[in-house]
Amino acid sequence: MQTPPHLRPLNFHQASLCLLLILGLTGLTTAAEHSTTSTMTYSRATPFECSGTQIKLDNHSTVRCYDWDRDGDLDLIAGDGLGKIWLFKNIGTSNHPRLAMREALTAGQKSQWGNRYTGIAFAQMVGSDLPDLVVGHSKQLVTIHRNIGTTRQPAFEEQGSTIEVQAGCDGRFDVADWDKDGKLDLITGSFDGTVQWHRNTSSQSELRFAQGAPFCDIRIAYNSHPRLLDFDGDNQLDMLLGLNWGSVTLYRHAPSPSSRDLASGQQLKWSDGKNLNIRDLNGDDTTPELADWDGDGVRDLISGGKNGQIFWMKGIGFPTRITRLRTLLAQHEKDLGKTLQASDQLREEIFGCLTAIQADLRSGLVSATAREELFSSLAPLATQYPQYFWRQHFDVEQAPHLPILAAQYWVVLLESLPDSAANRKRVAAALGFESGYRTLLVELGVIFIDNNTATKDHLDAMIRLMRQMPTSTWDVETITVAGWLGPAIKTNKIQSRSGINIFDLPLGRPENSFASDSPRPGVTDVYLICLAHELAHNMLDTVGRKKRPDLYERKFLGLAQAAGPHVVYRSPASKGIDMDATKANFLRLGAWDGRKETWREAWIGYFAGKQEFDRAYSRGNIQFFLDSPQEAFATLANQYYADSGLMLEFCKKRWDSGNRTNINQFLLIAEYLSEGEDQGKFFQLTPGGQLSVESVVFRRDANARIQQVESANLTARFSYETNGLVTSFELDTRASQK
């Protein structure tokens, strides 16, 4: 970080800054801004105009909204692609904004900052309580100009303090107190997508920022534009990230208030529930701003882009969605099934109402009080329109979209209330869930979406199996059977917090889940083992990634071991394969000729037809799992639930023949399902859904790893390397398995 060239005594605020300062509406907010809410869904984009002419700046546009002159409405400030900043004053009202012709925004006599993309922010960085002008410019510079004007007439010193940030920043930045020390930091994006945090280390007399550090390890190509703000009203900073491809992603703050981390991203949506994208309008390089532009209490999305235009996307709050949904249902009380098939517009709108509400719920934008009101508003629709929303079998030939619409409604109703058995009972009663469907929902928290096609035996077998899976090891809200839902499932996907899909198969169809070198066949039920496999997808790689990061890492260590020494993994191994190092090894071995176009063929050929790679993983050639690591844990469920004891014997047989990687795979799933306890379960699942469950004992070493497994018929003992991979394996069997 370069030292600021122009230093002066500064009166920094050491006390905590107010939340709205952090939002970037620093010192310029109106009272209306204090009561605004956010939403995940927006109406189609409308271009901004001034004096009847569409705004188009030179070469590029970034945008911020502030009450510049403190007259009670928001004004528009934009940076162009040639180093200039423009002010568009609102000469209308807060509810009916109207923009005047642009005027140049200057710092003293300075009216241009370089000749490239330009970003802006107002924040109290130095001096008085007035917000200062912060300008990102000239590839990798940010300059701060002190405000020497007044509340209603801001003016800025010409000589600013300049900070060097990451290369390729080009005005992609925001200011926020990320570490909660009372000083505003810089968060910068870049052309290559890297987001960095420059901590404010200023003293009473000197403005300083630390060198850039990775910001929550976020790097998504290209042209990442960060906007830090409290999106969901929990007094924690979240981030909107605009990208090259016209989309905007929300990263909410991690659940722990003390954490400086962000959860996985969710894309903002259009009103029909599809992912928002303005690339066709702005020509790439989305530069998001969030502000209640029309004063209706719901924040809107505003963005510029590569072509210099600026667009407004009106935020749509969930109360509006409920009103519209009721109107549409009343208009189509008797013909909704046919009309959904005939009218794309109606289908998109009615599904959009539900998916928009679900998106707001998922994003924590609905308060506890509002959730109860939401449930009270939506639940009566099931009895008012039972032909559409009551649990039943729909004729997918006559009304193909109704089973999907009903399911989406069920999801929204379930998510409207905090999760508890009592609330799940309320939902089940409101929707007419009975027998196995009710048990799955109330006891296990799962909405089974099958168009009421599954048999009683299907449901009973599912419940038996799922009851034996510790509920804390998986988190699935919906299970769909796409084959029983008809072709409309391809048109409208069911949005839920988490879900899996299984095959439309009869109960009783057999499958041998073990390879030909197994001590004996392990024949199981295809329908149920598919269920186990899909639920396992939600285990280690989803729930376990946070609950058991040690096991998540061990999965990749096991993959690296099974791949052999010439496939190089990064450190830690969970970061994936180091392809450059791996290609260098293949080139040295003569396994690849060095040409880009032949790499894929060389990669596949290296593993194909070689027994050590066919048997390095318990269920197939290791190359498949290197390409699809998300399948590496899920596939273990196919054997562990089919016959856990056989799986252990199978691993021992391979161990004795020189394939010493499989036992690590057995222990990975046994360790995860045991949740670190000394008691565990062995399963045997046979065609037709009969499930035998045996209690087993796990004895652990000083590092809490499974050192011994004892069942009625066998005892296995292990020792480990420091990284958790097995170095010795003994197995004693006491009786033959049938």
C-alpha distance (Angstrom), angle and dihedral (degrees) to the residues before:
residue distance angle dihedral
M1 . . .
Q2 3.77 . .
T3 3.80 118.9 .
P4 3.80 112.0 -108.1
P5 3.77 107.3 -99.1
H6 3.80 95.2 -141.8
L7 3.80 116.7 49.2
R8 3.78 127.6 179.4
P9 3.81 135.8 163.8
L10 3.80 107.7 -79.6
N11 3.79 132.6 -167.1
F12 3.82 101.4 -140.3
H13 3.80 120.9 -170.6
Q14 3.76 107.6 -118.6
A15 3.80 94.3 -179.7
S16 3.78 118.8 89.5
L17 3.77 113.0 -79.0
C18 3.76 118.0 -124.7
L19 3.78 118.0 -100.2
L20 3.75 95.7 -111.2
L21 3.78 90.1 55.5
I22 3.77 87.3 57.6
L23 3.76 89.9 51.0
G24 3.78 89.4 63.2
L25 3.81 93.2 -112.5
T26 3.77 84.4 108.7
G27 3.76 114.3 176.6
L28 3.78 90.8 -27.7
T29 3.79 102.9 81.4
T30 3.77 125.3 118.8
A31 3.79 126.2 -137.3
A32 3.79 88.7 -103.2
E33 3.79 90.6 63.6
H34 3.80 90.8 63.0
S35 3.81 92.2 65.4
T36 3.79 100.3 42.7
T37 3.78 123.1 121.0
S38 3.79 130.5 -155.8
T39 3.77 130.1 -127.7
M40 3.78 136.9 -166.3
T41 3.82 94.7 -136.7
Y42 3.79 133.4 68.6
S43 3.78 141.5 -177.4
R44 3.78 120.2 -110.8
A45 3.79 116.0 -71.5
T46 3.80 122.6 -86.3
P47 3.82 120.6 -165.4
F48 3.80 118.0 -119.7
E49 3.78 117.3 -115.5
C50 3.78 134.4 -166.6
S51 3.79 121.1 -161.1
G52 3.79 89.2 -8.5
T53 3.81 95.3 -54.7
Q54 3.80 125.2 108.4
I55 3.81 111.8 -111.7
K56 3.78 114.9 -114.6
L57 3.78 119.9 166.7
D58 3.77 126.4 -164.6
N59 3.80 115.9 -79.3
H60 3.83 99.0 -31.6
S61 3.81 144.4 5.3
T62 3.78 136.6 -142.9
V63 3.78 119.7 178.4
R64 3.80 143.8 -157.3
C65 3.80 131.7 176.7
Y66 3.82 121.7 -141.8
D67 3.76 137.7 152.3
W68 3.79 88.5 -111.5
D69 3.79 98.4 179.5
R70 3.82 98.7 29.3
D71 3.79 93.8 -118.7
G72 3.82 94.7 134.0
D73 3.81 101.2 -96.1
L74 3.78 135.9 82.8
D75 3.78 122.2 -99.4
L76 3.80 126.6 -160.4
I77 3.82 124.2 -119.2
A78 3.78 120.7 -175.6
G79 3.78 138.1 -178.6
D80 3.79 119.2 -146.6
G81 3.79 133.0 -151.7
L82 3.79 96.2 -98.1
G83 3.79 102.0 60.3
K84 3.81 99.4 -88.9
I85 3.82 133.2 122.2
W86 3.80 124.2 -148.1
L87 3.79 132.8 -161.1
F88 3.80 120.6 -150.3
K89 3.81 108.1 -170.7
N90 3.78 119.4 -149.4
I91 3.79 106.7 -122.8
G92 3.78 92.2 174.2
T93 3.81 125.9 63.5
S94 3.79 136.5 -79.3
N95 3.82 90.5 -97.2
H96 3.79 97.0 38.2
P97 3.81 107.0 31.9
R98 3.80 119.9 -167.8
L99 3.78 122.0 -178.0
A100 3.79 127.0 -137.1
M101 3.79 123.4 -144.2
R102 3.75 113.8 -70.0
E103 3.77 123.1 -92.8
A104 3.78 127.0 -165.2
L105 3.79 116.7 -102.6
T106 3.80 111.3 -142.1
A107 3.80 142.0 -178.7
G108 3.78 103.9 -139.4
Q109 3.78 103.2 -52.7
K110 3.79 92.6 -22.6
S111 3.80 111.7 111.4
Q112 3.80 102.2 157.7
W113 3.80 133.9 51.3
G114 3.79 106.9 -163.8
N115 3.78 120.1 -54.7
R116 3.80 103.9 -85.1
Y117 3.80 139.9 76.9
T118 3.80 111.9 -35.0
G119 3.80 129.4 -154.9
I120 3.81 127.4 -170.7
A121 3.78 141.8 -164.1
F122 3.81 137.2 168.6
A123 3.78 117.0 -139.6
Q124 3.79 139.3 144.7
M125 3.78 97.3 -102.1
V126 3.81 102.9 144.1
G127 3.78 141.8 7.1
S128 3.79 121.4 -0.8
D129 3.79 133.1 11.0
L130 3.78 89.8 -85.3
P131 3.81 117.7 106.5
D132 3.79 115.0 -106.8
L133 3.78 128.2 -139.8
V134 3.81 114.4 -105.1
V135 3.82 116.1 -170.1
G136 3.81 127.8 -172.3
H137 3.78 111.5 -157.5
S138 3.82 150.3 131.3
K139 3.83 98.0 52.0
Q140 3.82 98.0 -68.7
L141 3.80 111.2 11.3
V142 3.80 132.2 107.2
T143 3.81 118.2 -169.5
I144 3.80 124.9 -165.3
H145 3.82 118.2 -154.5
R146 3.81 117.4 -166.7
N147 3.80 116.9 -124.9
I148 3.81 109.1 -120.2
G149 3.79 95.6 166.5
T150 3.77 131.8 84.6
T151 3.78 136.2 -87.9
R152 3.80 93.5 -92.6
Q153 3.80 97.5 31.5
P154 3.80 112.2 41.5
A155 3.81 116.4 -162.4
F156 3.79 128.5 175.9
E157 3.77 137.3 -147.6
E158 3.77 112.2 -108.6
Q159 3.79 94.4 -138.0
G160 3.79 107.9 69.8
S161 3.79 136.0 179.0
T162 3.79 112.2 -105.4
I163 3.81 126.5 -151.5
E164 3.79 126.1 -169.1
V165 3.80 114.2 -134.2
Q166 3.79 135.1 175.3
A167 3.79 120.4 -39.8
G168 3.80 114.5 -96.3
C169 3.80 94.0 24.7
D170 3.83 92.0 127.4
G171 3.80 96.2 174.2
R172 3.80 96.1 -41.3
F173 3.79 101.3 132.7
D174 3.79 148.0 105.1
V175 3.81 137.0 -162.7
A176 3.80 123.8 -125.8
D177 3.79 139.8 145.0
W178 3.79 93.7 -110.3
D179 3.82 97.3 167.4
K180 3.83 94.3 40.6
D181 3.80 94.8 -124.8
G182 3.82 94.1 131.2
K183 3.82 95.1 -102.0
L184 3.77 126.0 100.9
D185 3.80 116.0 -117.2
L186 3.79 130.1 -159.9
I187 3.80 120.5 -112.2
T188 3.79 111.8 -168.9
G189 3.78 135.0 -167.6
S190 3.77 126.1 -162.8
F191 3.77 145.9 -160.3
D192 3.82 92.9 -95.4
G193 3.80 91.8 49.8
T194 3.80 99.9 -107.7
V195 3.80 114.4 143.6
Q196 3.82 117.8 -154.8
W197 3.80 138.0 -173.4
H198 3.82 119.7 -138.4
R199 3.80 105.9 -166.7
N200 3.80 116.7 -141.7
T201 3.83 105.2 -119.8
S202 3.81 96.1 168.6
S203 3.78 123.6 149.5
Q204 3.79 129.8 -153.2
S205 3.80 89.9 -84.7
E206 3.78 106.6 28.0
L207 3.79 136.5 53.4
R208 3.80 110.1 -138.4
F209 3.79 138.0 162.0
A210 3.80 127.3 -168.9
Q211 3.76 123.0 -119.1
G212 3.77 115.2 -83.7
A213 3.80 117.5 -79.3
P214 3.83 126.1 -170.5
F215 3.79 110.6 -82.7
C216 3.82 107.2 -137.7
D217 3.84 87.7 -40.9
I218 3.80 90.7 -78.9
R219 3.80 116.4 160.3
I220 3.78 118.3 150.8
A221 3.78 118.5 160.2
Y222 2.93 130.2 -91.1
N223 3.83 138.7 22.6
S224 3.78 98.6 -17.5
H225 3.82 111.9 -161.4
P226 3.84 112.3 -170.1
R227 3.81 123.0 -154.9
L228 3.82 114.9 -176.1
L229 3.81 118.6 -156.9
D230 3.78 143.3 128.1
F231 3.80 96.9 -91.3
D232 3.79 99.7 173.3
G233 3.81 102.8 34.5
D234 3.82 98.2 -112.4
N235 3.82 94.3 122.4
Q236 3.81 90.6 -110.0
L237 3.78 126.6 111.9
D238 3.79 118.4 -107.4
M239 3.79 127.7 -178.4
L240 3.77 134.5 -128.0
L241 3.79 111.1 -159.7
G242 3.78 120.0 -162.5
L243 3.79 115.5 -158.4
N244 3.77 140.2 -162.7
W245 3.79 92.5 -103.7
G246 3.80 96.8 65.8
S247 3.80 96.5 -100.7
V248 3.79 133.5 117.9
T249 3.81 121.8 -148.2
L250 3.79 126.0 -160.8
Y251 3.81 118.5 -144.0
R252 3.79 109.6 -169.8
H253 3.76 122.9 -154.1
A254 3.80 115.0 -93.3
P255 3.82 113.6 -96.3
S256 3.80 94.4 -106.8
P257 3.83 111.2 82.2
S258 3.81 90.0 -149.0
S259 3.79 92.8 54.9
R260 3.79 123.2 100.3
D261 3.76 94.3 -155.0
L262 3.79 139.6 100.4
A263 3.78 130.0 -133.0
S264 3.79 122.6 -123.7
G265 3.78 116.5 -67.3
Q266 3.80 129.8 -94.0
Q267 3.77 121.5 -163.6
L268 3.78 119.3 -126.6
K269 3.81 113.3 -114.0
W270 3.77 141.4 -135.8
S271 3.78 118.3 -123.2
D272 3.82 90.9 -93.7
G273 3.81 91.4 58.6
K274 3.80 96.1 -105.3
N275 3.79 121.1 127.6
L276 3.79 112.3 -82.4
N277 3.80 113.6 -113.8
I278 3.83 129.5 166.6
R279 3.79 100.0 173.0
D280 3.79 92.3 118.2
L281 3.81 88.4 54.7
N282 3.80 105.5 39.8
G283 3.80 99.4 29.9
D284 3.86 95.3 -124.4
D285 3.79 133.7 -52.2
T286 3.80 104.1 82.1
T287 3.83 112.8 -151.0
P288 3.83 106.6 -167.4
E289 3.79 128.6 -154.6
L290 3.81 125.7 173.9
A291 3.81 120.8 -150.5
D292 3.79 139.4 136.1
W293 3.80 93.1 -107.8
D294 3.81 97.2 172.1
G295 3.82 97.5 38.6
D296 3.82 96.5 -121.5
G297 3.80 93.9 129.3
V298 3.83 95.5 -104.0
R299 3.79 120.1 98.9
D300 3.78 117.0 -119.0
L301 3.80 129.5 -148.9
I302 3.80 117.6 -117.4
S303 3.79 124.6 -177.2
G304 3.74 144.1 169.2
G305 3.76 127.3 -165.4
K306 3.76 149.8 174.4
N307 3.81 97.4 -47.4
G308 3.83 94.3 54.9
Q309 3.81 96.4 -114.6
I310 3.81 123.2 127.0
F311 3.81 124.5 -143.6
W312 3.80 136.1 -162.9
M313 3.80 121.5 -149.2
K314 3.80 112.6 -171.2
G315 3.80 115.1 -132.1
I316 3.79 114.8 -126.0
G317 3.80 116.1 -150.2
F318 3.81 122.6 -150.0
P319 3.86 96.3 -110.2
T320 3.80 88.1 63.2
R321 3.80 88.6 50.5
I322 3.80 92.9 53.9
T323 3.79 92.2 50.2
R324 3.79 91.8 49.2
L325 3.80 92.7 46.7
R326 3.80 91.3 53.6
T327 3.80 90.9 48.7
L328 3.81 93.0 51.7
L329 3.80 92.8 47.3
A330 3.80 91.6 50.0
Q331 3.81 90.1 50.7
H332 3.82 92.1 51.4
E333 3.78 102.9 33.7
K334 3.81 93.3 140.0
D335 3.80 106.0 21.5
L336 3.81 107.0 40.3
G337 3.81 94.9 115.5
K338 3.80 93.7 56.5
T339 3.79 95.1 36.8
L340 3.81 93.1 53.4
Q341 3.78 88.0 56.7
A342 3.79 94.3 46.1
S343 3.82 100.7 41.7
D344 3.80 120.8 56.0
Q345 3.80 89.2 -176.1
L346 3.79 94.8 55.8
R347 3.78 91.9 43.3
E348 3.80 92.7 52.3
E349 3.79 91.9 46.4
I350 3.79 98.7 48.2
F351 3.79 93.8 43.0
G352 3.80 88.2 44.2
C353 3.82 90.7 57.4
L354 3.80 90.8 57.7
T355 3.79 99.0 39.3
A356 3.81 90.8 47.8
I357 3.82 91.3 54.3
Q358 3.80 89.4 46.8
A359 3.80 91.3 50.9
D360 3.81 91.7 52.5
L361 3.80 90.8 48.2
R362 3.78 92.0 49.2
S363 3.79 90.7 50.1
G364 3.79 94.1 53.2
L365 3.79 93.5 -114.5
V366 3.81 96.2 130.8
S367 3.81 117.0 78.2
A368 3.80 122.8 -134.5
T369 3.82 91.7 -104.8
A370 3.78 92.1 47.4
R371 3.81 90.4 49.2
E372 3.78 91.6 59.4
E373 3.79 90.0 47.5
L374 3.79 89.6 48.4
F375 3.81 91.4 53.0
S376 3.80 90.9 47.3
S377 3.81 89.8 51.8
L378 3.80 96.9 45.9
A379 3.82 104.5 35.9
P380 3.84 96.0 68.9
L381 3.80 90.2 59.1
A382 3.83 89.2 74.9
T383 3.81 92.0 61.6
Q384 3.79 93.9 35.4
Y385 3.82 91.2 52.2
P386 3.83 104.7 22.3
Q387 3.79 90.4 155.7
Y388 3.82 87.6 68.0
F389 3.79 107.7 28.7
W390 3.82 109.8 23.4
R391 3.83 116.0 103.0
Q392 3.83 104.9 -95.2
H393 3.79 146.0 117.9
F394 3.82 112.7 -80.5
D395 3.79 125.9 -155.1
V396 3.81 100.6 -116.0
E397 3.80 90.8 -168.0
Q398 3.79 94.1 58.5
A399 3.82 99.3 30.4
P400 3.81 109.3 16.2
H401 3.82 96.1 170.4
L402 3.80 99.3 50.8
P403 3.84 98.4 82.6
I404 3.82 89.4 51.9
L405 3.81 92.9 45.9
A406 3.80 91.7 48.8
A407 3.81 91.4 49.0
Q408 3.79 92.5 50.3
Y409 3.79 89.5 50.8
W410 3.82 90.2 50.6
V411 3.80 90.8 52.4
V412 3.79 93.2 50.6
L413 3.80 91.8 48.1
L414 3.82 91.7 49.8
E415 3.80 93.4 47.3
S416 3.79 93.0 47.1
L417 3.81 90.2 75.9
P418 3.82 130.1 54.4
D419 3.79 109.9 -96.6
S420 3.81 113.5 -94.9
A421 3.79 136.8 127.4
A422 3.81 89.9 -109.9
N423 3.80 92.6 53.8
R424 3.80 92.0 45.0
K425 3.80 87.8 55.2
R426 3.81 89.0 53.6
V427 3.79 90.4 52.1
A428 3.81 93.5 46.5
A429 3.79 91.0 50.9
A430 3.80 92.6 47.7
L431 3.81 92.4 52.2
G432 3.81 102.9 38.9
F433 3.81 96.5 -112.1
E434 3.81 109.4 169.0
S435 3.83 140.8 171.8
G436 3.83 113.5 -8.2
Y437 3.79 94.1 -1.7
R438 3.80 89.6 56.5
T439 3.83 92.3 47.2
L440 3.79 92.1 51.2
L441 3.80 90.9 50.7
V442 3.80 102.0 39.7
E443 3.79 100.1 36.1
L444 3.80 102.1 30.8
G445 3.81 102.7 23.4
V446 3.81 93.5 -123.2
I447 3.80 128.4 133.9
F448 3.81 106.1 -150.7
I449 3.80 108.5 -151.0
D450 3.80 109.9 -165.9
N451 3.83 103.8 126.6
N452 3.84 86.4 -106.0
T453 3.81 90.2 -71.2
A454 3.81 101.2 125.1
T455 3.80 116.5 99.1
K456 3.79 125.1 -122.5
D457 3.80 87.4 -104.1
H458 3.80 90.4 54.6
L459 3.79 91.3 52.5
D460 3.81 95.5 43.7
A461 3.81 91.9 49.9
M462 3.81 92.2 47.9
I463 3.79 91.2 51.1
R464 3.83 92.5 48.2
L465 3.79 91.4 52.4
M466 3.79 97.8 42.1
R467 3.81 93.0 47.7
Q468 3.80 87.4 62.3
M469 3.81 93.3 54.6
P470 3.82 111.2 86.3
T471 3.80 103.8 -113.4
S472 3.78 91.0 -141.0
T473 3.83 90.4 63.4
W474 3.82 95.8 61.6
D475 3.79 138.0 31.6
V476 3.80 115.1 -161.9
E477 3.80 122.6 154.7
T478 3.82 100.7 179.5
I479 3.78 134.9 30.8
T480 3.79 113.6 -168.8
V481 3.79 131.7 -171.6
A482 3.78 101.4 -154.2
G483 3.79 93.3 -171.6
W484 3.82 90.9 62.4
L485 3.80 95.2 45.2
G486 3.79 98.0 65.7
P487 3.82 131.6 -128.7
A488 3.82 95.1 -52.8
I489 3.80 91.0 77.8
K490 3.81 86.5 76.4
T491 3.81 91.1 56.1
N492 3.80 100.8 45.2
K493 3.79 117.8 28.1
I494 3.80 116.4 -153.0
Q495 3.80 108.5 -115.4
S496 3.79 115.8 -145.5
R497 3.77 140.0 150.2
S498 3.81 90.2 -101.2
G499 3.78 133.1 -13.6
I500 3.78 147.9 164.5
N501 3.81 135.0 -156.7
I502 3.81 126.3 -139.3
F503 3.80 135.2 -170.2
D504 3.81 125.9 -84.6
L505 3.79 96.3 -122.2
P506 3.78 135.2 142.6
L507 3.77 117.4 -110.0
G508 3.80 114.3 -101.4
R509 3.81 102.4 39.6
P510 3.84 106.1 138.1
E511 3.80 129.6 -131.3
N512 3.78 130.5 178.6
S513 3.80 104.5 -138.2
F514 3.81 94.3 -170.9
A515 3.80 132.8 80.2
S516 3.81 123.4 -110.5
D517 3.82 92.6 -98.6
S518 3.81 91.5 60.8
P519 3.82 115.6 120.1
R520 3.82 87.4 -114.4
P521 3.83 137.8 -15.1
G522 3.79 118.4 -73.9
V523 3.80 100.6 -151.7
T524 3.79 115.6 -173.5
D525 3.82 141.2 159.6
V526 3.82 115.0 -77.5
Y527 3.80 96.0 -149.5
L528 3.78 93.9 51.6
I529 3.78 98.1 38.7
C530 3.80 87.6 52.6
L531 3.81 87.3 54.3
A532 3.81 90.5 50.3
H533 3.82 90.9 47.9
E534 3.79 94.2 50.5
L535 3.79 93.4 45.5
A536 3.82 88.1 50.4
H537 3.81 88.0 57.6
N538 3.79 85.4 65.7
M539 3.80 93.5 48.3
L540 3.80 121.4 68.7
D541 3.80 98.3 6.8
T542 3.82 93.8 48.3
V543 3.80 115.2 19.4
G544 3.79 95.1 19.3
R545 3.77 94.4 49.7
K546 3.80 87.5 75.6
K547 3.80 100.8 26.4
R548 3.81 97.8 43.3
P549 3.82 108.8 20.0
D550 3.81 88.9 159.6
L551 3.80 90.8 63.2
Y552 3.79 92.1 42.7
E553 3.79 88.1 56.2
R554 3.80 91.5 44.8
K555 3.80 89.8 57.3
F556 3.80 89.9 62.8
L557 3.79 92.6 43.5
G558 3.79 86.7 55.6
L559 3.79 91.4 50.0
A560 3.80 90.4 49.8
Q561 3.79 90.6 50.4
A562 3.81 92.0 48.9
A563 3.82 92.5 47.8
G564 3.79 93.1 57.9
P565 3.81 132.3 -130.3
H566 3.80 98.3 -59.3
V567 3.81 94.9 63.5
V568 3.80 105.0 76.4
Y569 3.80 121.5 -153.2
R570 3.77 124.7 -159.0
S571 3.78 121.4 -116.4
P572 2.94 114.9 -73.0
A573 3.79 93.0 32.1
S574 3.82 91.9 -135.8
K575 3.81 87.6 74.1
G576 3.79 87.0 72.9
I577 3.78 137.7 -127.1
D578 3.79 120.3 -18.7
M579 3.78 94.9 -134.0
D580 3.81 95.3 -174.0
A581 3.80 92.1 56.2
T582 3.81 91.4 41.7
K583 3.80 92.2 51.3
A584 3.79 89.9 49.9
N585 3.82 89.1 54.7
F586 3.80 92.8 47.9
L587 3.78 90.2 48.9
R588 3.81 91.6 50.7
L589 3.81 91.1 48.2
G590 3.80 92.2 50.1
A591 3.82 89.9 -117.7
W592 3.81 90.7 121.9
D593 3.80 133.2 33.3
G594 3.79 94.7 -143.7
R595 3.79 96.8 -110.6
K596 3.79 116.8 130.7
E597 3.79 93.3 -139.3
T598 3.83 93.3 56.7
W599 3.81 98.1 46.7
R600 3.80 97.5 94.6
E601 3.80 92.0 49.6
A602 3.81 90.6 48.1
W603 3.81 91.8 48.6
I604 3.80 93.4 52.4
G605 3.79 92.6 41.8
Y606 3.79 93.1 53.0
F607 3.84 91.3 63.8
A608 3.82 102.5 29.0
G609 3.78 119.7 108.2
K610 3.81 95.8 1.9
Q611 3.79 115.0 126.1
E612 3.82 94.3 -148.9
F613 3.80 89.0 59.8
D614 3.80 95.1 39.5
R615 3.81 88.5 56.2
A616 3.79 100.3 34.2
Y617 3.80 88.9 92.5
S618 3.78 123.3 43.5
R619 3.81 94.6 -123.1
G620 3.77 110.0 32.4
N621 3.77 148.8 -30.8
I622 3.80 112.5 -29.5
Q623 3.82 92.1 -128.6
F624 3.81 90.6 73.0
F625 3.80 91.9 55.1
L626 3.80 93.2 44.7
D627 3.80 88.3 55.7
S628 3.82 92.7 41.0
P629 3.82 108.0 30.2
Q630 3.81 89.4 166.1
E631 3.82 86.6 72.5
A632 3.81 95.0 51.6
F633 3.82 96.6 86.5
A634 3.81 98.7 29.7
T635 3.80 92.3 57.2
L636 3.81 90.8 56.7
A637 3.81 88.5 65.5
N638 3.80 89.2 64.2
Q639 3.79 89.9 67.2
Y640 3.81 101.3 29.1
Y641 3.81 93.6 55.4
A642 3.79 94.6 36.6
D643 3.82 92.1 55.6
S644 3.80 120.2 -23.6
G645 3.81 95.0 -173.6
L646 3.77 91.8 50.2
M647 3.80 90.0 49.8
L648 3.80 90.1 56.5
E649 3.82 91.7 48.1
F650 3.80 89.6 47.0
C651 3.82 90.7 53.5
K652 3.80 89.8 50.6
K653 3.80 92.3 51.8
R654 3.80 90.3 51.8
W655 3.81 90.9 44.6
D656 3.80 90.4 55.8
S657 3.81 90.7 49.3
G658 3.81 91.8 53.3
N659 3.83 101.6 -94.5
R660 3.80 98.2 118.7
T661 3.78 100.0 166.7
N662 3.82 101.9 76.0
I663 3.79 95.0 73.4
N664 3.80 89.8 61.9
Q665 3.80 87.7 57.4
F666 3.81 92.5 51.5
L667 3.79 91.6 48.7
L668 3.81 91.5 47.2
I669 3.81 93.6 61.9
A670 3.81 94.4 35.8
E671 3.81 90.0 51.7
Y672 3.80 93.5 47.5
L673 3.81 95.4 48.0
S674 3.81 92.4 45.3
E675 3.83 90.0 56.6
G676 3.79 89.9 -146.2
E677 3.81 93.7 -58.3
D678 3.81 126.7 133.7
Q679 3.81 92.2 -125.3
G680 3.78 122.8 68.1
K681 3.78 142.0 158.6
F682 3.78 137.3 -109.2
F683 3.82 116.6 -158.3
Q684 3.77 137.2 -156.3
L685 3.80 115.1 -172.0
T686 3.80 117.1 -174.2
P687 3.83 132.9 -170.3
G688 3.77 110.7 -74.0
G689 3.78 93.8 35.4
Q690 3.78 104.1 -81.6
L691 3.80 107.7 153.8
S692 3.78 126.0 -163.6
V693 3.79 116.7 -166.5
E694 3.80 122.9 -167.4
S695 3.78 125.4 -171.1
V696 3.78 113.4 -127.9
V697 3.78 132.6 -171.7
F698 3.81 123.3 -125.9
R699 3.78 118.0 -160.1
R700 3.79 113.4 -163.1
D701 3.79 136.7 -152.4
A702 3.81 126.7 -130.1
N703 3.83 89.4 -80.1
A704 3.84 91.5 54.3
R705 3.82 92.0 -110.5
I706 3.80 119.9 141.4
Q707 3.80 104.7 -94.1
Q708 3.79 97.5 168.4
V709 3.81 137.2 18.7
E710 3.80 120.1 -159.7
S711 3.79 124.1 -171.1
A712 3.77 131.1 159.8
N713 3.80 91.1 -89.7
L714 3.80 107.3 28.9
T715 3.76 147.6 27.8
A716 3.80 122.2 -154.8
R717 3.81 127.3 -171.5
F718 3.80 129.1 -165.2
S719 3.77 142.4 -177.7
Y720 3.79 126.1 -163.0
E721 3.75 147.1 -147.3
T722 3.80 115.3 -122.2
N723 3.83 89.6 -97.0
G724 3.80 91.4 60.1
L725 3.82 99.5 -103.9
V726 3.81 118.5 132.0
T727 3.82 120.7 -102.1
S728 3.81 99.5 174.4
F729 3.80 133.7 25.7
E730 3.80 128.5 -174.5
L731 3.80 125.0 178.5
D732 3.82 129.1 -170.9
T733 3.81 118.6 -173.2
R734 3.80 120.5 -162.4
A735 3.78 101.4 -171.9
S736 3.78 139.2 15.8
Q737 3.79 116.2 -96.4
K738 3.76 116.6 -128.2
